[in-house]
Amino acid sequence: MKIKLHPLFCLLAGVFLVLGQFELLCGYLVSIVAHEVAHNRMAKLRGYAMGVITVMPYGGSLESGDDYNDGDNILIALSAPLFNLAVAAFIVALWWLIPDVYNYTLDLCLANLSLGLVNLLPLYPLDGSRVVASLVKHKLRAIKVLKWLTLIVGGIMFVGGIVLVFFTFNITLPIFGLFLILSGIFTSKGQSYYHLANSRPFVKDYTQGLKEEVVYISKDSQLFKFLRYLGRDKICKFIVIDEDGDKVSVVEERTLEKLCMTNELSVSIIEALQNYEK
């Protein structure tokens, strides 16, 4: 998973520093990292890996695509904002138990709360827009509508934020509005999940010769656990065994690739083999 910082995030960080809000900036940094880790963990559980993600002022920007099904897309999209909200709720509960930590955890709580709520909005490219696009039949049309809605809301926030600056010095609103406007106009192509079964380990480099590796693994192991053994410089043969260590099946890489493409990677190898034989 590669992460890069968007210039708007750097601008927001500069604003926090100028305003002397170093603690709040740290809270946002920790919350954004936790946000993306939650996305990444759920993606791996569903059999996907992250491409390049760009850290924006309110999370990471991820391009919607066709490399994963709608159910997986919804789970991956919701995992991060729900995790942020859970962290915020935990901190609030902690205040009841240990009131003295309030002053030390307030900024972290606010950062997680705002990240969680903002990312549930159906504005492109926030997580809420990914959920909406997954629920509708005409996805391309939905994305266009979401982008126009994002431009409108972003424009209102930007203009309203500029006006409010003359009354109360809060520049985060126009920055977020500008972020939405730019996100609605420009679409990044390198920020998506890709299925692990489509990744490099199944593509071999035969020019230098390959070695064969035999791996003994339980019949209850999930498919994504098999992928960690693969590599471009070797060919793996998997001996699937039961609880007593007896051989149940032999799975070659070609068969494993087909199993990964036709099943969710959270499925066990024995279940995938049963589906394959039907």
N, C-alpha and C positions, 0 to 999 in steps of 0.2 A: 504494500500500500504506500503510494507516494503522496506527500502532502506539500502543497505550495500555498503561499500567502497571497491573497488578492490585494492590490494597491489600496482598495477601499478599507480593508481590514487594518492595513498599516496606518491609513489616515485616521481611522477611529481610535487606534491605539495612541497615536500622537495627540488626539484631542483629550483622551483620558489623562495623559501625562501632563499636558498643559494645564488642565483643570485640577491637577493634584489628586486625581482619582486612581492612584497606583494600585490600591487594594482591590478596587472594583475591576480594573484591567486584569489583575491576576485571577480574580474570580471568573471572569469571562474566558480567559485562556484555559483554565482548568476545566471549565464547563464545556467548552467547545471540543477540547480533546476527548473528554468523556463522551460527548455526543457522537463523535466520529468512531470512537472505539465501540460504542453500542451498535452503530450501523455495521461495523466490520464484523463483530461477533455474530450478529444475527445473519449476516450475509454468509459467513462461513458455515453456520449451522444449516443453512438452506442450500449449500453447495455452490456458493459464488465467492469471488474475490473482488476486491476493489481495484479499479484503475486509479488514475490520478484524480485526486479531489482538491478543490480549491477552497481554502478557508476564507469564508466571507464574514462580514460583521456579525451575522447571526447564524453561524453554522457553516457547513460545507455544501458547496454546490455540486449536485450530481445530475448528470444528464439522463433522462428517461429513455429507455430503449426497448428492444424486442428480444433481448438475450435471456429474459427470465419471465416466468409466468406471472399473472396478476396477483395470485395469492402470495407468492414470495415477495413481490414488489411491495405489497401493502405491509407485510410483516417487517420488512427491512426498513421501510419508510417510517413506520410508527415506533419502531424500537427505540430510536434515539430520543425523540421528544418525550415519550413516556418515561424513559429512564431519567431524563432531566427533571421531570415533574416528580418522580419518585424520590430523587435526591433532595429536592426542595421540601417535600413532605417529611422526609426523614429529619432534615435539619430543624424544621418547625417542631417536630415531636421531641427533638433533642433539647430544644429550649425549655420545654416543660420539665424535663428531667434534670438538666444542668443549665439553669438560667445564666450562669456566668459566661457561657460560650456565645451568648447572643452577639456581643460586639465583634467577636472574631469570625463569626460565620454569616453575618447579615449579608455581606456583599456576595458571598458564594451562593446563598439562598436566592437572592434577587437575580443573579446571573442565570442560574438553572431554571428558575421560574419563567423568566422572560424568554429564554431559549426554547423551553418546552412549549409555551403558549404561542409564540410567534411562528414556530415551525409547523404548527398544526393549521395555520391559515392556508386556504386554497389559492396561494399565490405562487407563481412560477419564479424560481425553481425550489421553493420551500417543500418540505416533506408532505405537507397537506395536498399540494398539487399532484404529487405522485400517487397519492391514494385516490384522488378524484379521477385521474387519468386511468387508473386500473379498474375503477368501478363502472365506467361508461363503455359503450360499445364502439363509438367512433372516436378513437383516441386522438388522431391527428387533429380533428375538429375541436376536441376538448382542449388540447394543448394550445391551439390558436386562441380560443376564448380565454383560457387562463392567462395567456401572455398579454392580451388586451386588457383584461381585468387588472393584471399586475402593473401595466403602464398607467392606467387610470389612478389606481390607489397610490402608486409610487409618485405620480405627479402631484396628487393632493397632499401627500405627506411632505414632499419637497417644498412646495410653495407654502403650505401651512407652517412648516418648520422654519423657513426663512422669516416669515412674518412674526412667529413667536420668539425668534431670537431677540427682537427689539423689546420684548416684554420680560422674557426670562431666558437666560443664556443656556439653552439646551440644544446643542448642535447635533445630537445623535439622531433626532427625528429626520432632518433633511438628509443626513448621510444615508440613513436606511432607505429613505425615499429614492435617493440617487442610485443606491444599490439595486432596488427593484426595477427602476427604469432601465438601467444597463442590462440587467438580467433578462428583462422582457425583450430587449432589442437584439442582444448578442447571445448566441447559443454556443457553448463550448462543446467540442467533439470528443475530448479526451477524458471525460469524467463520468464513468459508468461502471457498473458491475459487469463482470464477464464470468461465464460459467467455467468452473475449474476444468471441466471435461474438454473445453475448447482451448486450454492453455498449453504452454510449450512442452510439458513432460511427455505428451503423447507423440510429439514430433521428434524423430530420432536423427542423429547425425552419424551416418554410417561411414563417413570418410576415414575416421580414426579407428574404426572397429569398436564393437560393443561387447561388454561382458554380460553374462546372465546372472541374475540374482534370484534366489529362491527365498520366499517369505512365508512363514507359517503364521496363520492368523485365524482368530475365532470366527465361527459362522455368525455370531451376533454382532460383529464389527460393522459399523456403518460405512457406506461407500466412500465418504470423504476421507476416512482414515487410510484407505488404500492409496490415495493420491500422494500422500506425503513420501511414499517410498519410490515414486517414479522419478526418472531423470532422463535427460537427452543422451547421456553417456552409458546407459545400461538398459537391459530388457528384464522386466520382473515377471516371475511366475509365482502365483499365489496358491499355496496349499491351504485350503479351508478345512479347519478341524473342528470337532465337537468338544463337549466338556471333558471327555475322556482322552482327548488328544488323537482320536482316530480321524483319518482323512475322510472328508465329506465330498469335496470336489476340488478340481484344479482349475484355476482361472487364469487364462493368458491375458496379456495387456489388451489385445484387440477385443476380447470379450468384455473386459472391464470397461473399455471405452463405450461400447454399446450399452452396457448396463447403466453407466453414468448419464448417457444421453436420453435414456428412456425412463429413468427413475429419479426421484428426489434423492440427493446425496445423504439425506438423513436416514434413508432406508437401509436395513441390514443387508449384508451380502446374500444371505440365504433367502430372504424374501425377494430380493432382486432376481436371483437365479430362478426362483419359482415363477415369477412373472415372465421371465425370459423364455421359459420352457413352454408356457401356455400358447 
